[in-house]
Amino acid sequence: MRRLFVPLACAALITSLAQAQSPVPPSTLPAATAVVPQTIALTLDNAVQTALQQNPQLRAAAAELDATDGAVRQAGLLPNPVLAVDQEDTRSSTRTTTVQLSQTLEMGGKRAARVELAQRGKDIAALDLVTRRSDIRAMTVQAFFDALTAQERVKVAEESLRIAGSGADAAMRRVTAGKVSPTEETRARVAQSTARIDLRQAEAERSAALRALTAVMGAPDGSIQRLDGNVDVLPVAPTAADIVARLADAPSVRRAQMQVQQADAGYSLARTRAVPDVTVGVGGKRAQELGRTQAVISVSVPLPFFDRNQGAQLEALRKRDAAQANAQAEELRLRSEVLQMADLLQARKDEVETLRREVLPGAQSAYEAARTGFELGKFSFLDALDAQRTWLQVRSQYFAAVAQVHRSAAEIERQLGTTDRP
């Protein structure tokens, strides 16, 4: 009995050790790069590069991609052999012991179908990483221009406070000279206090925008003090032809198409499971009463009379049909939404150009004329204050419109995907 049992046990043990000791590839996830953003004059390119290197969401997506390597490897493994020991009777003189080593042989291409399905999951995870990079890039661009326009609003508020202070001083001189009522000075001081409040609010909005930018970049809070950029340089709105040409490469469309491939691989796997596997075994049977060892060879095959995996095949087939319909629907949805966003982007660019060419110069000219007239005693302070308020409101409207333009352009790039690939 020992001569029979020891070789079989050794064979099973060697097989298990060979599988257990196969090297597991180390994680390819790069460690967070210790990139310190510039504390002065951070540019858009630096902000985007820092975000793509340090954003924790990207590191998480990369880890998810690495995890799929294990799924692909697991799908390609063979079934483990089975070592069975069967003993009849407990008396040493009459007992019979059977030792058998069995191995299941997968039929119908099950292993290849499993690997194919796992590979499709890996492809989707890789595309998810690309999609996340596009998302982070768009979020960084939006946050950068939000902070840049907030920085410009602070400059406007500082200028407003300076103008209000100048108007208050002029009103005080005219009151001292007895040319206007003291209420003019009171109004001027109120306007100056309001401008000071507006400046504090603008500074708070700038700080919040900078914190949002550092968050998406994965940078330490407070590491960015000033941005280097020009909000007046507007992005180019894509044409309808450009949008249609880029639709096929859009991340959401590509993902929907990959889900069709994944569903097709799932259907192929379901079909292979309709083919029964074969289990073969070899061993020995030791009968103490007879005093001899007999060889045991077994072959077992399930008979697919009732279960041919037909229900799972139907489910997988319908899921594939649903994935194909979803892919078509996603392309139509994206086409409609991006074309609408492109029209809206062009309308906002036209608004910015109108404000820049017509409204802003007119409001500034009216304010300068009212201020000069007030200093010369031709207009009241209310006239000058109203012209000043109109000019500052137009400037705030201009920066808000510029921020919307950059935000819309970044959203279009996020939907269509960038040319950047990891």
ABEGO torsion letter per residue (X at the ends): XAAAAAAAAAAAAAAAAAAAABBBBBBABBBBBBBBBBABGBBAAAAAAAAAAABAAAAAAAAAAAAAAAAAAAAABBBBBBBBBBBBEABAAABBBBBBBBBBBBBGGAAAAAAAAAAAAAAAAAAAAAAAAAAAAAAAAAAAAAAAAAAAAAAAAAAAAAAAAAAAAAAAAAAAAGABBAAAAAAAAAAAAAAAAAAAAAAAAAAAAAAAAAAAAGBBBGABABBBBBAABBBBBBBAAAAAAAAAABAAAAAAAAAAAAAAAAAAAAAAAABBBBBBBBBBBBBAAAGBBBBBBBBBBBBBAABAGAAAAAAAAAAAAAAAAAAAAAAAAAAAAAAAAAAAAAAAAAAAAAAAAAAAAAAAAAAAAAAAAAAAGABBAAAAAAAAAAAAAAAAAAAAAAAAAAAAAAAAAAAAEBABBX
